[in-house]
Amino acid sequence: MTQQRNALVTGASRGIGAAIAQRLAEDGIFVFGTATTPEGAAQVSDSLGDCGSGILLQLPEENSIRSALDAVEATDRTIDILVNNAGITRDNIFLRMSGDAWNDVIETNLTGLFRITKPLLRSMMRNRWGRIVNMGSVVASTGNPGQVNYSAAKAGIEGFTRSLAIEVASRGITVNCVAPGMIATDMTADLPDSVTSDLLSRIPLGRLGQAWDVACAVSFLVSDQASYITAQTMHVNGGMLAT
């Protein structure tokens, strides 16, 4: 009987992260999904049932990361799959962007990824098997007005992905990036109709993506079928990048 894999999905309480956690659970993987509040962690536990557990995690805080990893270790499960999905935005045009807005986004989206990946990578190295998927964005390639901080962080994630993949490939570990385009989430639901129409005009498929579209891409990349794919960025954007 094949041993069950265990995954950690950051930012799993809603949107794309929740869809990823649910899809991996359906694939037979035990999922630890993180949230930034106790209520969010409880919601993750409820949604995953026997297939997973919610964990409190604040990526900018090293003590929070240690506590989260201690909680995983207490279950006697070892993380084989890491999906770095958590992220924040602090949008503003560059000349009005505060230092805090820059630092918050870089600290959570990029430095936080470094902090959570490093300790989990050690066990993958020992086991000579692992899957790491980092969540990028189409704006890493296209740029986006008002998101200099976010675009910089996402571009950094792509570079992080390629370099780490080369370092750990000999240990049977793959590292890839999934870069969503415009996905229907709480954030896009609040956009004015004029903005949504403009976005749709730039997407050849003529619709916003769904969180499940991204989740299915992640599901493939962490599977055995993707064992020869590493150091890549998979774009899930309806052709938006081609325009």
C-alpha positions in Angstrom: 0.0 0.0 0.0 1.3 3.4 -1.0 2.1 5.7 2.0 -0.1 8.8 2.1 1.5 12.0 1.2 1.2 15.1 3.5 0.9 18.7 2.2 1.1 22.1 3.8 -0.8 24.8 1.9 -0.4 28.3 3.2 -3.3 30.8 2.9 -5.9 28.0 2.7 -8.9 29.6 4.3 -10.4 31.1 1.2 -10.0 31.7 -2.5 -7.3 29.9 -4.4 -5.7 28.5 -1.3 -9.0 26.9 -0.2 -9.5 25.3 -3.6 -5.9 23.9 -3.6 -6.4 22.4 -0.2 -9.7 20.8 -1.2 -8.3 19.5 -4.5 -5.2 17.9 -2.8 -7.5 16.3 -0.2 -9.5 14.8 -3.0 -6.3 13.4 -4.5 -5.8 11.5 -1.3 -3.3 13.8 0.3 -3.5 14.8 4.0 -3.5 18.6 4.0 -2.5 21.1 6.6 -4.0 24.4 5.6 -2.8 27.6 7.2 -4.8 30.7 8.1 -3.9 34.0 9.8 -6.7 33.8 12.5 -8.0 31.0 14.8 -11.4 31.4 13.1 -9.8 30.8 9.7 -7.9 27.8 10.9 -11.1 26.3 12.4 -12.8 26.9 9.0 -10.0 25.0 7.2 -10.4 22.1 9.6 -14.1 22.0 9.1 -13.9 22.1 5.3 -11.3 19.3 5.2 -12.8 17.1 7.8 -10.8 13.8 8.2 -8.6 14.8 5.2 -6.8 17.6 6.8 -6.3 20.2 9.6 -6.2 24.0 9.9 -3.2 25.6 11.5 -2.6 29.2 12.6 0.3 30.9 10.8 1.6 34.4 10.4 4.3 34.3 7.8 6.1 37.5 8.9 6.6 36.1 12.4 9.3 33.5 12.9 7.8 32.4 16.2 4.5 31.8 14.4 6.2 29.6 11.8 8.0 27.6 14.5 4.7 27.0 16.3 2.9 25.9 13.1 5.7 23.5 12.3 5.7 22.2 15.9 1.9 21.6 15.5 2.6 19.5 12.3 5.4 17.6 14.0 3.1 16.7 16.9 0.9 14.7 14.5 3.8 12.5 13.5 3.3 13.5 9.9 6.1 14.7 7.7 5.4 17.3 5.0 6.2 16.0 1.5 4.4 18.7 -0.4 4.6 22.5 0.2 2.3 24.9 -1.6 3.4 28.5 -0.9 0.1 30.3 -1.7 -0.3 32.9 1.1 0.2 36.5 0.1 -1.1 40.1 0.6 -1.5 43.2 -1.5 -0.9 46.9 -0.5 -1.6 48.6 -3.7 -0.8 52.3 -4.6 1.0 54.1 -7.3 4.7 54.1 -6.7 5.2 57.7 -5.7 2.5 57.4 -3.1 3.6 53.9 -1.9 4.8 54.0 1.7 7.8 52.1 3.0 5.4 50.0 5.2 3.4 49.1 2.1 6.5 48.0 0.3 8.0 46.1 3.3 4.7 44.4 4.3 4.3 42.8 0.8 7.9 41.8 0.4 8.1 40.5 4.0 5.0 38.3 3.6 5.0 37.3 0.0 8.8 36.8 -0.5 10.6 36.6 2.8 7.8 34.6 4.3 8.2 32.0 1.5 11.9 31.7 2.4 11.2 31.2 6.1 8.6 28.5 5.7 10.4 26.6 2.8 13.8 26.3 4.5 12.9 24.1 7.5 10.5 21.9 5.5 13.1 21.4 2.8 15.4 19.6 5.2 13.0 16.6 5.6 12.4 16.4 1.9 16.2 16.3 1.3 16.5 13.4 3.8 13.6 11.5 2.2 14.9 12.2 -1.3 11.4 13.2 -2.5 9.4 16.4 -2.4 7.2 18.8 -4.2 7.3 22.6 -3.8 4.8 24.8 -5.7 5.1 28.6 -5.3 2.3 30.9 -6.2 3.3 33.6 -8.7 1.2 35.9 -10.8 0.8 37.1 -14.3 1.9 40.5 -13.1 5.4 39.2 -12.5 5.6 39.1 -16.3 3.3 41.9 -17.4 3.7 44.4 -14.6 0.6 46.3 -13.2 0.2 49.9 -12.3 -0.2 50.4 -8.6 1.4 47.1 -7.8 5.2 47.7 -7.9 5.6 46.0 -4.6 3.4 43.0 -5.4 4.9 42.6 -8.9 8.4 42.7 -7.5 7.6 40.0 -4.9 6.0 37.8 -7.5 9.0 38.2 -9.9 11.3 37.3 -7.0 9.3 34.2 -6.4 9.9 33.0 -10.0 13.7 33.6 -9.6 13.6 31.8 -6.2 11.8 28.9 -7.8 14.2 28.4 -10.6 17.3 28.7 -8.5 16.1 26.4 -5.7 14.9 23.8 -8.2 18.4 23.5 -9.6 19.9 23.1 -6.1 17.6 20.3 -5.0 16.9 18.4 -8.2 19.4 15.6 -7.4 17.4 14.8 -4.3 14.2 14.0 -6.2 12.6 17.3 -5.3 10.8 19.4 -7.8 10.2 23.2 -7.4 7.7 24.9 -9.7 5.7 28.1 -9.9 2.0 28.5 -10.8 1.2 32.0 -12.1 -2.5 32.8 -12.1 -4.0 35.5 -14.2 -7.3 37.1 -13.3 -9.1 34.6 -11.1 -12.7 35.1 -9.8 -12.1 35.7 -6.0 -13.5 38.0 -3.4 -11.1 40.7 -4.7 -12.2 40.6 -8.3 -15.8 40.5 -7.2 -15.5 44.0 -5.8 -14.1 45.5 -9.0 -16.3 48.0 -10.9 -18.0 46.7 -14.0 -15.9 48.9 -16.2 -12.7 47.4 -14.9 -14.0 43.9 -15.2 -15.0 44.6 -18.8 -11.5 46.0 -19.6 -9.9 42.9 -18.1 -12.1 40.5 -20.0 -11.1 42.3 -23.3 -7.5 41.3 -22.6 -8.2 37.6 -22.0 -8.5 35.6 -25.2 -10.7 33.0 -23.5 -13.1 35.8 -22.6 -13.7 34.9 -19.0 -12.1 35.1 -15.5 -10.5 32.0 -14.3 -11.8 30.0 -11.4 -9.8 29.0 -8.3 -10.3 25.4 -9.3 -8.4 26.0 -12.5 -5.4 27.0 -10.4 -5.9 24.1 -8.0 -5.9 21.6 -10.8 -2.6 22.9 -12.1 -1.1 22.5 -8.6 -2.5 19.0 -8.3 -0.7 18.0 -11.5 2.6 19.5 -10.5 2.7 17.7 -7.1 1.8 14.4 -8.7 4.1 11.6 -9.9 3.0 12.4 -13.5 5.0 15.7 -13.2 8.2 14.1 -11.8 10.2 15.4 -14.8 9.0 19.0 -14.6 11.0 21.4 -12.4 12.2 25.0 -12.4 9.2 26.0 -14.5 6.4 28.6 -14.3 3.0 27.3 -15.4 0.7 30.2 -16.5 -3.0 29.8 -15.8 -4.4 33.0 -17.3 -6.7 32.2 -20.2 -4.1 33.4 -22.7 -3.8 36.9 -21.1 0.0 36.8 -21.2 0.0 36.2 -25.0 -1.8 39.5 -25.7 
